[in-house]
Amino acid sequence: MGYVVAVALRRGHHFSKIASLSIRLLSGLGVEGDGHMGATVQHRYDRRREPMKQNLRQVHLIGSELLDELRTKGFAIQPGDLGENITTSDIDLLALPTGARLHLGARAVIELTGLREPCVLMDRFQQGLKAATQDRDASGNVICKAGVMAIVVADGDVRPGDSIEVQLPSGTQCPLEPV
């Protein structure tokens, strides 16, 4: 079982989010008060192309292990800096399948929809960060390590220290793909 290290949100569209004592997840919408909250896509680039597309990026999660790795490479990174709403520990987020549900704290439940694909904004934040959040597997395929995206399926408050329980989907499990 994992746990929540930090939570963050920010009104408007900004790269980084601001650490908070708690966040409220709203079913079908995302993080209350966050710039990416909404039933339809809120990401600026995607919204210009398909404004009525379902928002599969309501909540962004990153493992604290990635932040630790980036610090060893010389990056000055804190929870929320990469735009994540929830920083986790002791869960291999990237290994979870699409549709996995994470039970956060007492009530909140989110469902993983895909990987966050590193973008040019990362290099604007700190030069070289985009490349540092990508890797290659044994076959040469790109691995996106910049976190996972999810939708909210049950309301609830989430705080640092809350437990995270993973519920795998039944049936065939598909690896996460960029969304």
C-alpha positions in Angstrom: 0.0 0.0 0.0 1.3 3.5 -0.9 0.6 6.9 0.5 0.1 10.5 -0.5 3.3 12.6 0.0 1.8 16.0 -1.1 -1.2 17.5 -2.8 -1.3 20.6 -5.0 -3.6 22.7 -7.1 -3.7 26.1 -8.9 -6.4 28.2 -10.4 -5.8 29.0 -14.1 -3.5 27.4 -16.5 0.1 27.3 -15.1 2.8 24.7 -15.4 3.4 24.3 -11.7 0.8 23.9 -8.9 0.9 25.2 -5.4 1.2 22.8 -2.4 -1.8 22.6 -0.2 -2.9 21.0 3.1 -5.7 19.2 1.2 -7.5 19.0 -2.1 -11.1 18.0 -2.8 -11.8 15.6 -5.7 -15.2 16.0 -7.4 -16.6 13.1 -9.4 -16.4 13.6 -13.1 -14.7 16.9 -12.8 -11.3 16.7 -11.0 -9.7 18.8 -8.3 -11.9 21.6 -7.0 -10.5 25.0 -7.8 -7.8 23.6 -10.2 -7.3 25.0 -13.7 -7.7 21.5 -15.2 -11.0 20.8 -13.5 -13.9 20.0 -15.9 -15.9 17.3 -17.5 -14.5 18.3 -21.0 -10.9 18.7 -21.9 -9.1 21.6 -20.2 -5.6 21.2 -21.5 -5.2 24.3 -23.7 -3.7 22.5 -26.7 -6.3 19.8 -26.7 -9.2 22.2 -26.0 -8.4 24.1 -29.2 -8.6 20.9 -31.2 -11.5 19.1 -29.6 -13.2 21.3 -27.0 -16.0 18.8 -26.2 -13.7 15.8 -25.8 -14.0 14.0 -22.4 -11.4 15.3 -19.9 -9.2 12.2 -19.2 -6.7 14.5 -17.4 -8.7 15.6 -14.4 -6.0 14.5 -11.9 -2.2 14.3 -12.4 -0.1 12.0 -10.2 3.7 11.7 -10.0 5.6 9.3 -7.8 8.0 11.0 -5.3 10.6 8.4 -6.6 10.7 10.4 -9.9 11.3 13.6 -8.1 14.1 12.0 -6.1 15.6 10.7 -9.4 15.4 14.1 -11.0 17.1 15.7 -7.9 20.1 13.3 -8.3 20.4 14.6 -11.9 20.7 18.2 -10.6 17.1 19.4 -11.0 15.6 21.5 -8.3 12.2 19.9 -8.0 9.5 19.9 -5.3 6.0 18.4 -5.2 3.7 20.3 -7.5 6.5 21.7 -9.7 5.7 19.4 -12.6 2.0 20.2 -12.5 0.9 17.2 -10.5 -2.0 17.3 -8.1 -0.9 14.3 -6.1 2.6 13.2 -5.3 2.7 9.5 -4.2 5.1 7.1 -2.6 5.6 3.3 -2.6 3.4 2.7 -5.7 4.8 2.1 -9.2 2.3 4.3 -11.0 3.8 3.7 -14.5 3.3 -0.1 -14.1 -0.4 0.1 -13.3 -2.9 -0.7 -16.1 -5.4 1.6 -17.7 -8.6 1.5 -15.6 -6.8 0.8 -12.3 -8.5 2.6 -9.4 -6.7 4.3 -6.6 -8.6 4.7 -3.3 -7.2 7.8 -1.7 -7.8 8.4 2.0 -11.3 7.7 3.4 -13.5 8.2 0.3 -11.9 9.5 -2.9 -11.5 7.2 -5.8 -9.8 7.9 -9.1 -9.4 5.8 -12.3 -6.2 5.9 -14.3 -6.7 6.9 -17.9 -3.1 7.2 -19.3 0.4 8.6 -19.1 1.3 12.2 -19.1 3.5 12.8 -22.1 6.5 15.1 -21.4 6.2 18.4 -23.2 8.2 21.5 -24.2 6.9 23.3 -21.1 9.1 21.1 -19.0 12.3 22.5 -20.7 10.9 26.0 -20.2 10.6 25.3 -16.5 14.1 23.8 -16.3 16.3 23.0 -19.3 16.8 19.3 -20.0 13.8 18.3 -17.8 11.8 16.8 -20.8 14.6 14.4 -21.7 15.1 13.5 -18.1 11.5 12.4 -17.8 11.8 10.0 -20.7 13.6 6.7 -21.1 13.7 3.8 -23.5 12.8 0.2 -22.9 14.9 -2.8 -24.2 13.1 -2.5 -27.6 13.9 1.2 -27.9 10.4 2.3 -27.3 10.0 5.7 -25.4 8.9 5.4 -21.8 7.0 8.5 -20.5 8.0 8.9 -16.8 6.2 12.3 -16.2 3.3 10.7 -14.3 -0.1 9.4 -14.9 -3.5 11.0 -15.5 -6.9 10.0 -14.0 -10.5 10.8 -13.7 -12.4 11.1 -10.4 -15.0 8.4 -9.8 -15.8 9.2 -6.2 -15.7 12.5 -4.3 -13.4 13.0 -1.4 -10.7 15.0 0.3 -7.1 14.0 -0.1 -4.3 15.0 2.3 -0.6 14.3 2.7 -0.2 11.0 4.7 -3.4 9.5 3.3 -3.2 5.8 2.3 -3.5 4.7 -1.3 -5.0 1.4 -2.1 -4.8 0.0 -5.6 -7.7 -1.9 -7.2 -6.8 -3.5 -10.5 -9.4 -3.8 -13.2 -11.0 -7.1 -14.0 -10.4 -8.9 -17.3 -7.7 -8.1 -19.7 -5.3 -5.4 -18.5 -3.9 -2.9 -20.9 -0.8 -0.8 -20.3 -1.1 2.9 -19.9 -0.7 5.0 -23.1 -0.2 8.7 -23.4 -3.4 10.8 -23.1 
